[in-house]
Amino acid sequence: MTIAKLCQVTKSVNHVLDILGLSGQLHRSTDSDDLRDEFSGTSPANGMAKQQLTRRQHILKELVETERQYVHHLLNLQALKKELEEIGALTGDSIHNIFLNLNNLLDFAQRFLIRVEQHNELPEESQNWGDLFIHYKEPFHQYEPFIANQRRCEAACQKEWDKMVAASRSPLMSQMLSNPTILNGFLLKPMVRLTKYPLLLKVGSFFMSVKFRVPDVAVGSSGPDRDRSAQGRFGGRH
């Protein structure tokens, strides 16, 4: 995917998220409005809060908040999957080809978010983010089949697109299926999130020595392999 296409996908998905938020159909955190106000500068104490936050705290705040947003997006994707299953719009094989192990990814993402939030509440001197990521090294491998399935997923979406659109019932379903780019954007979120971790952690100079590498996987089952990988370093006291 080119940078231009990725930007187009991101813009389309953000537009849908805004619409779903206004209609009350979006799974979202209860404090997301306050956080958006804070980052946009509308919070009265915004200037003081920014001055008090260190670079480390800013990075951790972004890590926690983007993790919450990611889980909420997966919840919406799972809601779409559930509706398609309940309506019987697609065969079991088509559902599998599109969503694959989404339920497992969501289960892990929710558990990981709980640990991230708990860890962030610890005193700074007691935090060891490197150990936290290392602890979940094996569960992160659940991303591999989902990412490797990307081409099969895209092909299934194209084949079943008319059936999915015709089966649209709820506002959530209608918005997520308003055009193929939006659905594709949601389905790409696990891969985008996985590559985001090293980028977030690399920015913080307080993370040291331990490597976190996104698994090298072939995206799809045919054609040239596309390596979706990124590297960063993080760690703590050992």
GUDO-110210 format. One record per atom (N, C-alpha, C): residue in three letters; x, z, y. Coordinates in steps of 0.001 Angstrom, whole numbers, plus 500000, padded with zeros to 6 digits. Atoms other than C-alpha are relative to their C-alpha. Example, Ala and Ser with C-alpha at 12.3 -4.5 7.8 and 13.67 -1.06 7.14 Angstrom:
// GUDO-110210
ALA500890500000498810 ALA512300507800495500 ALA500900500000501200 SER499180499940498810 SER513670507140498940 SER499230500730501090 
END
This chain:
// GUDO-110210
MET500847500000498803 MET500000500000500000 MET500880500000501244 THR499215500070498779 THR501381499031503406 THR499633501142500927 ILE500261498939499026 ILE501629501494506296 ILE498731499695500787 ALA501190500384499232 ALA498988499528508210 ALA498723500274499210 LYS501188499780500828 LYS496550499694505293 LYS499740501490499823 LEU500155498561500159 LEU497214503400504779 LEU499406500618501263 CYS500555499508498734 CYS496502504035508476 CYS498516499660500107 GLN501399500412499972 GLN493259502080508151 GLN499165500890499087 VAL500697499123500940 VAL492259504140505106 VAL499810501375500603 THR500060498672499404 THR493080507393506900 THR498971500065501111 LYS500944500031498888 LYS491076506395509970 LYS498567499950499486 SER501343500126500552 SER488060505414507872 SER499535501297499365 VAL500355498743500663 VAL488138508612505808 VAL499725501086501033 ASN500218499001498954 ASN488474510782508921 ASN498659499797500689 HIS501293500299499379 HIS485457509013510430 HIS498862500504499129 VAL501034499541500919 VAL483388509748507331 VAL499953501519499962 LEU499956498540500012 LEU484541513367507285 LEU499315500582501230 ASP500673499546498775 ASP483367513750510888 ASP498486499893499851 ILE501438500215500173 ILE479949512305510001 ILE499421501021499032 LEU500471499044501000 LEU479598514487506911 LEU499990501415500557 GLY499958498680499399 GLY480610517526508910 GLY498823500239500917 LEU501127499874499081 LEU477953516877511533 LEU498679500100499261 SER501255499981500753 SER475287516351508871 SER499897501194499057 GLY500011498815500848 GLY476229519538507041 GLY500245499713498535 GLN499804500376501396 GLN477138517669503849 GLN501428500238499518 LEU498588499888500353 LEU480871518396503915 LEU500337501412499560 HIS499442498716500401 HIS482445521195501908 HIS501158500303500943 ARG498960499701499035 ARG484608522921504486 ARG500199501493500107 SER499720498579499843 SER486235526236505259 SER499235500537501193 THR500816499413498943 THR484305528631507468 THR500750500129501308 ASP499240499808498771 ASP487144528965509929 ASP500604498698500501 SER499383501261499606 SER487914525254510303 SER499743499667501460 ASP500282500297498600 ASP486186524967513685 ASP500915500796500917 ASP499124499179499182 ASP488183527875515104 ASP501420499466499985 LEU498636500513500102 LEU491393526376513806 LEU500150498695500773 ARG499933501245499262 ARG490572522968515248 ARG500042500274501492 ASP499969499635498590 ASP489877524599518613 ASP501377500499500395 GLU498694499444499669 GLU493162526425518449 GLU501039498906500156 PHE499011501057499941 PHE495190523307517722 PHE499715498998501114 SER500331500949498939 SER493303521255520301 SER500177500609501387 GLY499738499372498718 GLY494007523803522985 GLY498781500582500672 THR501211499492499366 THR490411524935523621 THR499830501494499813 SER500100498562500201 SER490925528470522359 SER500589500734501190 PRO499508499268498830 PRO491349530968525230 PRO501383500580499797 ALA498707499366500258 ALA494284532631523543 ALA501004499022499431 ASN499164501005500645 ASN495810529351522459 ASN501440500031500479 GLY498643500024499463 GLY498807529422524791 GLY500818501169499512 MET499285498811500445 MET499750532955523881 MET500311499935498506 ALA499793500075501445 ALA499286532328520145 ALA501138499056499668 LYS498931500949500265 LYS501547529290520239 LYS501355500579500344 GLN498740499401499611 GLN504235531242522046 GLN500450501044498986 GLN499665498936500923 GLN504067534038519483 GLN500384499477498626 LEU499690500556501300 LEU504248531784516417 LEU501393499392499975 THR498686500599500171 THR507721530924515201 THR499843498646499318 ARG500049501296500678 ARG508604527527513775 ARG499601500183498534 ARG500316499694501396 ARG508416529049510312 ARG498503500260499835 GLN501421499677500086 GLN504934530402510969 GLN499116498778500220 HIS500751501238499775 HIS503737527055512307 HIS499958499158498726 ILE499925500797501217 ILE504915525313509133 ILE499121500600498915 LEU500813499338501013 LEU503279527885506877 LEU498515499891500323 LYS501399500142499599 LYS500075527700508881 LYS499487498614499638 GLU500398501362500354 GLU499984523941508410 GLU499875499860498488 LEU500064500064501454 LEU500717524343504697 LEU498695500589499476 VAL501210499322500464 VAL497841526788504205 VAL498750499224500393 GLU501210500675499524 GLU495303524916506335 GLU499810498627499366 THR500140501312500631 THR496041521479504907 THR499679500147498519 GLU500361499749501398 GLU495815522971501413 GLU498498500268499871 ARG501442499747500005 ARG492320524243502235 ARG499227498700500179 GLN500679501269499757 GLN491301520855503592 GLN500060499101498769 TYR499831500822501202 TYR492675519123500504 TYR499019500418498904 VAL500940499503501004 VAL490617521335498178 VAL498569499608500355 HIS501346500373499565 HIS487482520645500239 HIS499737498516499773 HIS500159501429500251 HIS488082516900499961 HIS499823499732498507 LEU500173500155501443 LEU488452517199496179 LEU498602500445499571 LEU501352499544500303 LEU485171519136496092 LEU498966498910500302 ASN500905501094499669 ASN483435516236497828 ASN500130498859499004 LEU499790501051500989 LEU484993513774495396 LEU499354500388498666 GLN500639499533501228 GLN483824515898492474 GLN498477499934500116 ALA501445500085499781 ALA480321516043494010 ALA499510498563499798 LEU500346501408500207 LEU480277512230494056 LEU499999499674498508 LYS499908500223501453 LYS481389512123490412 LYS498780500591499287 LYS501137499325500630 LYS478657514590489443 LYS498703499238500244 GLU501221500751499693 GLU475954512587491225 GLU499931498709499190 LEU499968501247500769 LEU477042509353489545 LEU499681500266498536 GLU500274499646501393 GLU476931511102486164 GLU498529500353499806 GLU501391499553500133 GLU473511512701486751 GLU499029498832500126 ILE500873501154499806 ILE471968509438487964 ILE500132499008498844 GLY499747500951501078 GLY473512507517485073 GLY500347498625500520 ALA499684501283499371 ALA474783504821487403 ALA501113499252499263 LEU498861500610500667 LEU477958504204485394 LEU500118500501498569 THR499726499563501363 THR479043504372481779 THR501055501100500028 GLY498992498952500098 GLY481212507244480610 GLY501398499454500159 ASP498667500610499883 ASP484186504893480353 ASP500335499692501456 SER499761500331498598 SER483794503753483961 SER500262501264500818 ILE499770498728499324 ILE483512507351485192 ILE501409500488499716 HIS498660499551500387 HIS486670508191483258 HIS501077499161500679 ASN498998500880499398 ASN488559505150484585 ASN500157500254501500 ILE499933499752498554 ILE487719506093488181 ILE500526501395500311 PHE499703498607499630 PHE487983509881488202 PHE500990500692499062 LEU499042499510500994 LEU490125510532485111 LEU499948501527499875 ASN499929498540500155 ASN491237514215485182 ASN499774500734501324 LEU500299499385498704 LEU489793515044488616 LEU499609501468499848 ASN500436498615500175 ASN488160518216487278 ASN501191500932499789 ASN498800499186500221 ASN491531519511486075 ASN500799500164501281 LEU499264499935498736 LEU493170518655489396 LEU499328500990500956 LEU500725499100499109 LEU490451520487491320 LEU500154501444499554 ASP499841498642500515 ASP490675523528489075 ASP501373500556500366 PHE498651499555499649 PHE494428523717489592 PHE500139500182501503 ALA499882499932498541 ALA494155523024493342 ALA499329501261500549 GLN500693498794499552 GLN491670525884493766 GLN500811501252499659 ARG499173498853500390 ARG493880528316491833 ARG501270500073500841 PHE498781500042499197 PHE496958527192493745 PHE499713500432501435 LEU500374499608498647 LEU495143527601497072 LEU499862501514500105 ILE500137498539499993 ILE494266531204496189 ILE501373500661500058 ARG498662499427500007 ARG497906531945495443 ARG500727499754501320 VAL499379500320498709 VAL499067530200498627 VAL499484500941501080 GLU500586499107498997 GLU496653532241500744 GLU500453501441499787 GLN499544498640500287 GLN497615535474498992 GLN501465500173500397 HIS498577499924499687 HIS501313534731499392 HIS500233500010501502 ASN499853500067498552 ASN500878533925503052 ASN499636501317500678 GLU500393498703499448 GLU499338537373503600 GLU501079501062499802 LEU498925499036500224 LEU502482539111502345 LEU500867500130501250 PRO499021499889498913 PRO504999540491504856 PRO501055498899499849 GLU499075501123500028 GLU507461537758505790 GLU501209500266499111 GLU498807499686500789 GLU510369539577504143 GLU499708500025498501 SER500367499970501418 SER508428539685500845 SER499614498619499473 GLN500409501338500413 GLN507571535977500775 GLN501154499244499352 ASN499032500877500649 ASN509379533651498404 ASN499248498756499550 TRP500795501188500264 TRP507722530259498582 TRP500612499135498911 GLY499343500757501053 GLY510297528679496315 GLY499536500443498633 ASP500450499474501277 ASP509332530968493457 ASP498547499636499719 LEU501408500353500175 LEU505652530224494049 LEU499860498586499462 PHE500089501380500462 PHE506156526486493637 PHE500608499841498613 ILE499372500081501321 ILE508470526946490668 ILE499056500536498929 HIS500946499402500944 HIS505836529139488998 HIS498961498977499545 TYR501022500996500320 TYR503410526185489122 TYR500612498632499687 LYS499319501267500286 LYS505960523548488137 LYS499267499194498931 GLU500661500713501092 GLU504194522658484871 GLU498595499513500384 PRO501335500485499600 PRO500603522532486260 PRO500050498805500950 PHE499902501132499088 PHE501813520093488926 PHE500085498671499251 HIS499905501238500773 HIS502393517575486142 HIS498635499384499717 GLN501343500568500165 GLN498621517148485953 GLN499753498853500967 TYR500145501097499050 TYR499045514816488926 TYR500470498671499406 GLU499391501231500519 GLU501026512314486849 GLU498972499004499454 PRO500957500992500511 PRO498155510731484865 PRO499049499475501066 PHE500925500439498953 PHE495886510633487917 PHE500654498931500872 ILE499301500972499163 ILE498487508805489999 ILE500304498727499215 ALA499692501172500825 ALA499507506513487133 ALA498771499138499748 ASN501254500704500249 ASN495851505552486759 ASN499490499236501220 GLN500518500516498737 GLN495565504253490335 GLN499516498556499913 ARG500418501402500081 ARG495418500553489523 ARG498748499823499153 ARG501202500061500832 ARG492903501033486730 ARG498796500529500770 CYS501059499424499171 CYS490871503170489114 CYS499496498981501014 GLU500391500999499000 GLU490878500503491817 GLU499219498861499362 ALA500691501094500690 ALA489862497830489297 ALA498589500414499590 ALA501320499503500405 ALA486993499976487998 ALA499070500128501202 CYS500812499876498782 CYS485788500686491545 CYS499483498643500462 GLN500414501342499608 GLN485727496983492354 GLN498916499464499071 LYS500952500507500988 LYS483865496170489139 LYS498644500682500120 GLU501238499227500004 GLU481273498929489503 GLU499452500283501403 TRP500354499670498625 TRP480963498929493302 TRP498510499819500283 ASP501413500279499710 ASP477502497321493521 ASP499080501013499321 LYS500812499012500716 LYS476105499716490904 LYS500037501356500707 MET499874498705499326 MET477460502765492742 MET499225500013501313 VAL500703500077498711 VAL476099501640496104 VAL498489500011499782 ALA501434500069500281 ALA472692500836494616 ALA499440501352499559 ALA500444498693500502 ALA472555504322493095 ALA500086501104501045 SER499816498984498959 SER473291506116496367 SER498696500713500312 ARG501183499197499715 ARG470858508960496977 ARG500243500966501167 SER499739498969498991 SER472349511796499016 SER500804499448501163 PRO499168500415498860 PRO473947511501502485 PRO501485499997499653 LEU498593499957500412 LEU477282512527500939 LEU500374498753499236 MET499732501168500826 MET477106509747498388 MET499976498715500830 SER500124501202499168 SER475980507167500944 SER501203499828500912 GLN498866500094499091 GLN478808507987503342 GLN501290499681499255 MET498778500247500758 MET481534508052500694 MET500024498595499405 LEU500087501361500542 LEU480285504693499396 LEU499613498995501082 SER500366500922498911 SER479758503130502832 SER500887498767500023 ASN499157501181500217 ASN482725500839502162 ASN501123500375499040 PRO498982499712501019 PRO485466500540499491 PRO501222500732500549 THR498820499365499427 THR488214501649501866 THR499853501516500054 ILE500239498559499897 ILE486631505073502316 ILE500126500662498631 LEU499894499435501344 LEU486233505723498592 LEU501443499986499530 ASN498588500099500385 ASN489777504524497989 ASN500832501072500686 GLY499276498972499269 GLY490995506924500659 GLY499860501368499354 PHE500212498723500686 PHE489427509881498884 PHE500753500046498674 LEU499340500037501298 LEU490833508786495533 LEU501524500040500119 LEU498555499944499769 LEU494323508531497051 LEU500475501379500440 LYS499604498709499444 LYS494273512087498380 LYS500916500818499094 PRO499053499249500827 PRO495937513699495327 PRO501439499490500121 MET498658500547499863 MET498897511319495590 MET500573500321501378 VAL499537499707498643 VAL499121511796499361 VAL500365501475500124 ARG499713498565499916 ARG498953515577498976 ARG501282500353499274 LEU498803499693500779 LEU501641515648496310 LEU501268499623500758 THR498825500412499230 THR504047513726498526 THR500158500798501284 LYS499956499217498764 LYS503185516018501436 LYS500788501298499831 TYR499331498718500210 TYR504619519182499861 TYR501485499961500358 PRO498581500032499634 PRO508294518159500054 PRO500218499797501497 LEU499847500252498569 LEU507805516905503612 LEU499761501266500805 LEU500283498744499308 LEU506259520194504717 LEU501129501007499807 LEU498997498991500300 LEU508836522333502993 LEU501382499626500529 LYS498689500436499521 LYS511797520238504083 LYS500188500309501479 VAL499928499733498565 VAL510960520793507745 VAL500483501421500277 GLY499607498608499784 GLY511436524544507357 GLY501413500254499496 SER498610499779500397 SER515148525310507346 SER500176501286499207 PHE499927498749500734 PHE514338528680505786 PHE499825499786498502 PHE500094500291501423 PHE513652526959502445 PHE501354499497499530 MET498633500299500402 MET516869526693500492 MET500091499616498528 SER499350500245501281 SER518539525258497402 SER499167499506498832 VAL500745500385501181 VAL515662524655494978 VAL499317498656500223 LYS500590501328499853 LYS514556521074494417 LYS498551499976499556 PHE501376500288500396 PHE510952520028494319 PHE499863498498500058 ARG500033501450500046 ARG510580516452493183 ARG498658499507499486 VAL501242500608500445 VAL507393514441492969 VAL500307499154498777 PRO499726500754501218 PRO507209512980489445 PRO500003498500500243 ASP499954501452499948 ASP508191509334489075 ASP498980499470499006 VAL501017500527500898 VAL505182507541487659 VAL499751498544500328 ALA500401501389499793 ALA504114503948487167 ALA498548499990500393 VAL501378500019499513 VAL500957503333489181 VAL499276498841499349 GLY500761501021500705 GLY498675501460486823 GLY500646499643498677 SER499528500322501334 SER499086499984483394 SER500524498581499892 SER499516501373500059 SER500073496454484320 SER500719499667501290 GLY499273500398498800 GLY502320494664486768 GLY501240500837500167 PRO498768499244499767 PRO505578495965488203 PRO499706501446500308 ASP500162498573499737 ASP505994499706488276 ASP500263500276501458 ARG499789499579498617 ARG505646501322491655 ARG500337501471499993 ASP499516498625500012 ASP507624504477492171 ASP499443500745501190 ARG500570499176498947 ARG505672507068494121 ARG500726501333499961 SER499263498745500080 SER508241509756494665 SER500514500405501356 ALA499431499460498775 ALA509591511971497374 ALA500789501222499622 GLN499197498852500294 GLN512155514693497495 GLN500074500916501192 GLY499815499014498955 GLY512516517856499440 GLY500671501201499389 ARG499406498790500519 ARG514114521247499111 ARG499250501206500529 PHE500604498768499576 PHE512622524647499175 PHE500545501082499111 GLY499520498924500834 GLY513413528020497832 GLY499914501305500744 GLY500016498695499370 GLY513997531590498710 GLY501128500810499441 ARG498976499143500546 ARG515968534551497546 ARG499953499949498482 HIS499959500047501460 HIS517087534430493944 HIS500747501210499491 
END
